[in-house]
Amino acid sequence: MSGLMLQLKQYRLTTAEILYHMPDHPSLLQSYLWQEYDLAPQFPTLRKFLDFWTHNLDGKLHSVKVSSVDLLQPPKWRNAQDLLTLH
C-alpha cells in the first residue's frame, strides 16, 4: 500500500533508534535506525519488528527511542512580516 493510502488510514511515519549490545563485544552498544509507517500509540509494526529482533538476532536490545509524526495535516498559513522588492 502506498504511503499516502497509509496516511489516510491514520498511519504515521515512525522512526525508532534502537540501541543494542554487539554480540561479539557485549559491553559496546551499536545504533540501528528503523523507519516505517505505523499506528501510534500502540505501534504494532514496530512491536512486531522488535519481537522478531529478540527471537532471531544475537544483539540484545538495550533501549528504543521512538518518534512519530503525522504527515497529513491541515494547511498552515501566516501573514508575511516583510515585503522585499528586488530591482
C-alpha positions as CSV (number, residue, x, y, z in Angstrom):
1,M,0.0,0.0,0.0
2,S,1.3,3.5,-0.8
3,G,2.5,5.9,1.8
4,L,-0.4,8.3,1.0
5,M,-3.0,5.5,1.5
6,L,-1.5,4.5,4.8
7,Q,-1.5,8.1,6.0
8,L,-5.2,8.3,5.1
9,K,-5.8,5.3,7.4
10,Q,-4.1,7.2,10.3
11,Y,-0.7,5.7,9.9
12,R,2.2,8.0,10.8
13,L,5.9,8.0,9.8
14,T,7.6,6.4,12.7
15,T,11.3,6.4,13.4
16,A,13.0,4.3,16.1
17,E,16.6,4.5,17.3
18,I,17.4,1.0,18.6
19,L,20.5,0.6,20.8
20,Y,21.7,-2.9,21.2
21,H,24.7,-4.8,22.6
22,M,27.1,-6.0,20.0
23,P,27.1,-9.9,20.0
24,D,30.9,-10.2,20.0
25,H,31.5,-7.3,22.4
26,P,28.5,-7.1,24.8
27,S,30.0,-4.0,26.6
28,L,29.7,-2.0,23.4
29,L,26.5,-0.5,22.1
30,Q,25.5,-0.2,18.4
31,S,22.8,2.0,17.0
32,Y,20.2,1.0,14.4
33,L,17.6,3.3,12.9
34,W,14.3,1.8,11.8
35,Q,11.7,3.8,9.9
36,E,8.2,2.7,8.7
37,Y,4.6,3.8,8.7
38,D,2.9,2.7,11.9
39,L,-0.1,3.3,14.1
40,A,0.5,5.5,17.2
41,P,0.4,5.0,20.1
42,Q,0.5,1.2,20.1
43,F,3.0,0.9,17.2
44,P,2.1,-2.7,16.1
45,T,4.6,-2.8,13.2
46,L,7.5,-1.7,15.5
47,R,6.5,-4.2,18.2
48,K,6.4,-7.0,15.6
49,F,9.9,-5.9,14.4
50,L,11.3,-5.8,18.0
51,D,9.7,-9.2,18.7
52,F,11.4,-10.6,15.6
53,W,14.7,-9.0,16.8
54,T,14.6,-10.5,20.2
55,H,13.8,-14.0,18.9
56,N,16.1,-14.2,15.8
57,L,19.0,-11.8,16.2
58,D,22.0,-12.1,18.6
59,G,22.3,-8.5,19.7
60,K,20.5,-8.0,23.0
61,L,18.3,-4.8,23.0
62,H,19.4,-2.0,25.3
63,S,16.9,0.7,24.6
64,V,14.5,2.0,21.9
65,K,13.6,5.7,21.3
66,V,10.5,6.3,19.2
67,S,9.5,9.4,17.3
68,S,6.3,9.7,15.3
69,V,4.8,12.4,13.2
70,D,1.5,12.8,11.4
71,L,2.4,13.9,7.9
72,L,-1.0,14.8,6.6
73,Q,-2.1,18.0,8.4
74,P,-4.4,20.9,7.7
75,P,-2.6,23.6,5.8
76,K,-0.9,26.3,7.9
77,W,-0.5,29.9,6.9
78,R,0.8,33.1,8.4
79,N,1.0,36.8,7.5
80,A,4.2,37.9,5.9
81,Q,6.3,40.1,8.2
82,D,8.2,41.9,5.4
83,L,7.9,42.6,1.7
84,L,11.1,42.8,-0.2
85,T,11.4,44.2,-3.8
86,L,14.4,43.3,-6.0
87,H,15.4,45.7,-8.8
